[in-house]
């Protein structure tokens, strides 16, 4: 059976929950419908039903991905918007991205790449694979008339389209915890549950001020954070979760949202809870005589404790993976 048709395994789901505490004012833009005179230049994003501020999972996930790309020293091989570059696997197998005519960047295939297996990747267009790899992967025949080239001493063929790799990592939108929502409702700034931040841009020549008004989630706000990791490979699960733990710690020393260099977006993760549900437990849900209880792990106070106790967490996960259950 060609590799591209193989079903990806599901061994179980590991869920991590925590609280995100805003240590300084935090801004994740939502885009205002109108720009009124004297109004906000940059409003935050809000839940359309409750009007409460929240933290989009896409913003948190994008920040974690950026952190891990730098931590793992991944090359920049894909163009993004506004002249930016990022990293992504062009295919499931290792190959070469042609970023410019005659200039190639080596990428790691999504099967083993620590970034792509966590965050997913979309197949590239017109990248290059070693010819033997293309044959083994079942990609040679449909591309056999394409150009060939020697790249880094390997005979390669250009591939028109690579294969996608779904993400193993899900990050939910983070909403205010009920107790924090009640406190933030008491904020008296003229805005609902948020604060104004007045800033001035100063012209270096004329010294003229260019005032602007930004909306921020006030410091002290707490949000419910939830992350779900799909276990597909028992040997890769520990490494993936370790990378996630390190990325969370680095994010605390960085910033979430906009204007981090000006003091916005300092956060803390608190009260970690882990649980794991195996494939067998999912199957037992409809079995009255079975049990579908999620197996919990002892709570962890913060990211420093998470890193310090990762050995215990690793042992917990290894015991739960197929073949190791006790």
N, C-alpha and C positions, 0 to 999 in steps of 0.2 A: 504493500500500500504506500503511495507517495506520502512523504512527510507532511505536505500541506493539508492532507485530509485527515490527519490523526486528531482524535479528540483529546483535549487537554484534561488531565485528571483533576478530580476534586477530592482532597483528603480531609478537609475540614475548614472551619472559619475561626480565626482568632480575633477577638474584639478587645480593643483598648478604649477605656473611657477616662476622662480627666476633666478638670476645670481649667479654663484659660482665664487668668486674672490680668486685666489691663493695669500695668504699673504706671503708665503715663497715658495721656489722651491718645486715642487711636482713630485713624481715618482710613476707611476703605470706601472709595467713591461709588456713588450710585447714579450720578448723572441727573441733574435737575431737569424738570420739564420746562421751566421758564427761568430766566435770569432777571429778577425784579430789581429796580433801583433800590440800593441799600440792602439788598438781599444777599444770600450766601453765594459765594463764587463756586464753592465745592461742597455740595451736600454729601452726606454719607448714604450708604445703602440701607434700606429698611425692608422689613417684612411687609408686603402689600396688604395683608389682612389686619395684623395687629399694630402696624406702624412702629414696632420695636426695632431698634438696631440689631443687626446680627453680623456674623463673620462668615462669608461664603466659603464652602469647602474648597472651591476652585482656587481661591486666594491662598489658603493655607497650603494646599497641595502644591501649587506652583512655587511657593516659597521654599518648601521642603525639597522639591526637585532641584531648584537652582542651587541650594546649599549642597546637596549630594553630588551634583555635577562638579562643583568646585572641590569638594572633599575627595572625590575619587579621581580628580584630574582628567575628566573626560574631554576629548577634543570637540571643537565647535565645527559641526559639519552640515548644519541645516540653517537656512536663512529664515528669519522670522519677520515680524512687522517692523516698520520704521528703521530698517537697516540693522536690526539685531541678529545675532547668531545664537544657536543653541545646539544641543547634542541629541541625536536620536539614532537608533539602529535602523539601517535601511532594509534589513531582512532578518530572518531567524538565524541565518548563518553569517559567519564573519566575512567581511569584504572591504571594499574601498569606495568611498564617496568621492565623486569628481566635483570638487567645489569650484574649480576653474579649469579652463583648458590646460591639460598637462599637469595639474596640481591635484594630488589625491590625499585624502585623509583616511586613515584606517579606523574602521568602526568595529565594535564587538557585536556579534549576533545576539538577537534578543533572547535566545534560549539561555544564555549564560550571563548576559550583561546585567549588572546590578541595578542600573537605572531603568532600563527598558522593561525588565520583568516586574519591577515595582509599579512604574507609572505608565507602562504601555508604550507602544510605538506604532506608527503607521509606515507601511512599506515605502521605500524611496523610489524614485524614478530615475532610470538610466544610471545606475551604479554598476559596479564591477565585482564579479566573483571569480575566484580561481576556477578554471575549467573543470577540474576534477570535483570540486565542491558542487558546481552547478549540476554535474551529472548525478552525483550522489543525492542531491536535493530534488531531483526531478524537474529542474528548471532549464536544462540545456536545450532540449528539442524545440521548445517554443521560441528560443532566442538564438538558435544555431546560425542564423544569417546575420547576426549582429557583429560589429567590429570586435576584434581581439587585440590584446595589448599585453606587453610584459610590464608588470607593476611589482616593484620590490622583489624582483627575481622570480615572480610567479606568472605563469601564462593564464591570462584572465579574459573573460568575455563580458561584454556589457549586457546588463539585464534591464529589461524595460520597466518592470514593476516588481517591487519586493512584497513580502507577506507581512501582514499586520500581526501584532502581539497584544492581546488584551492586558489591561493592568491588573495586577493582583491587589492593589491598594485602593480602598475606598475611604474617602474622608467626607463626612457629613457636614452640612451647614451647621454652624455653632450658634445656638440661640441662648439668650439670657437665661440663667437659672432663675426660678421663681422668686427666691429671696432677693437676688440682686435686682430683678426687674422692679420689685416694689420700692427698693431704695432709690433706684435711678429715676423713678416717676416723681420723686420729691425734688429733683434738681430744678432750681428756679433760675433759669437763664433766659427765658423767653422762647426757648426751643423745647420740644417735647423729648425728654429723656436724654438730651445731648447738651453740648456746650458750644459757644462761639469761640473761635480762636482768631484774634485780629493780628495781622502781620503787615509789615511794610517792606516793599522792595525799594531800595534806595538807588537812584541813578548816580553812578560813580562820577559823572562829570558835573551835572547840575545840582546834585544833592536833592532832587525832587523825589517826593515819596509816592509810591504806587501802592495804596492800601488794598488788602484783600481779606476776605473773611471766609474761614474754613470751619466746617462742622466736625466735631470730634465726639467719640464715645468717651465719657469722663473716666479718669483714673479710678480704680476700685471696682469697675464693672466686672462681673464674672459670667463666663459663657460655658455651656456644656459642650465638651469636645468628644467626638467619637470617631474612631478609626477601625476599619475592618480589613484584615489581611487574609486573603485566600491562600490556603496551604495547598500547593500543587506538587512541590518537590520537598521531601523531608530533609534532604541534604542542604538545600538552599534556604530553608525557612529561618534557621538560626542566624545566618549571615544577613538576610533581609531585615529581620527584626532588630538586629544590632545596629545596622545602618539607620533605621528609623529612630532608634533611641538616641544615637549620636546627633542626628539632624534636629531632633526636638531640643536637645541641649544647646546646639549652636544657634537655633532660632531664638532662644531666650537671650543670647548675647548679641543678637542682631536686632531686627525690627520687623514687625508685621504691618502691612499696609503702606500708605504713602508717607513721605517726608520723614523717614526714619533718621536721616542725618541731622534733622532739626529737633530731635527729641521725641518724636511721635513713636507710637507702636511698640514700646517695651512691654513684654508680656512675661508671665510665669505660668508654667504648668504645675498643677497641684492635684493631689489625691488620685493617683493612677489606680485603676482596677483592670485586671485582665480576666478574660474567660475564654474557654475554647469549647467548641462543639464539633465533634467528629462526624464523618459521613454516616457512620453507624447510628449515631444519636439522631440525626435528621431522619433516618429511615424508621426509627422507633417511635416517632411522633404519632403515627397512625396506628401503632400497636398498643392496645390497652394494657398489655402485660409488660411492656417495655418501659424504659425511662428515657426522657429527653433532657434531663437536667444538664445545664452547662457547668463544666468543671471550673471552679474559680481558683484564682491565685491570690495570695495574701496582698492586701492593699500596699501601695508604695507612695510615700509622702510627696516626693518631688523628683525632678530630673536627676539631681545628684545622687539620690538614693536609688533611682532606676539604674544609673550607670554602675553604682557600687554593688548592686545586687543582681546584675545581669547574669552572673553565673548561676544563681538560684533559678532565675527565670528560664535560662537555657535548659537546665535540668528538668524543669516543669514541662517545657514544650517537648523535649525529647521523650519524656515518659508518655506523653499523650499521642505522639505520632504513631502511625500504623506499624505494628510489629513490636512496639515498645510499651503498649498499654499494660498496666498492672491493676 
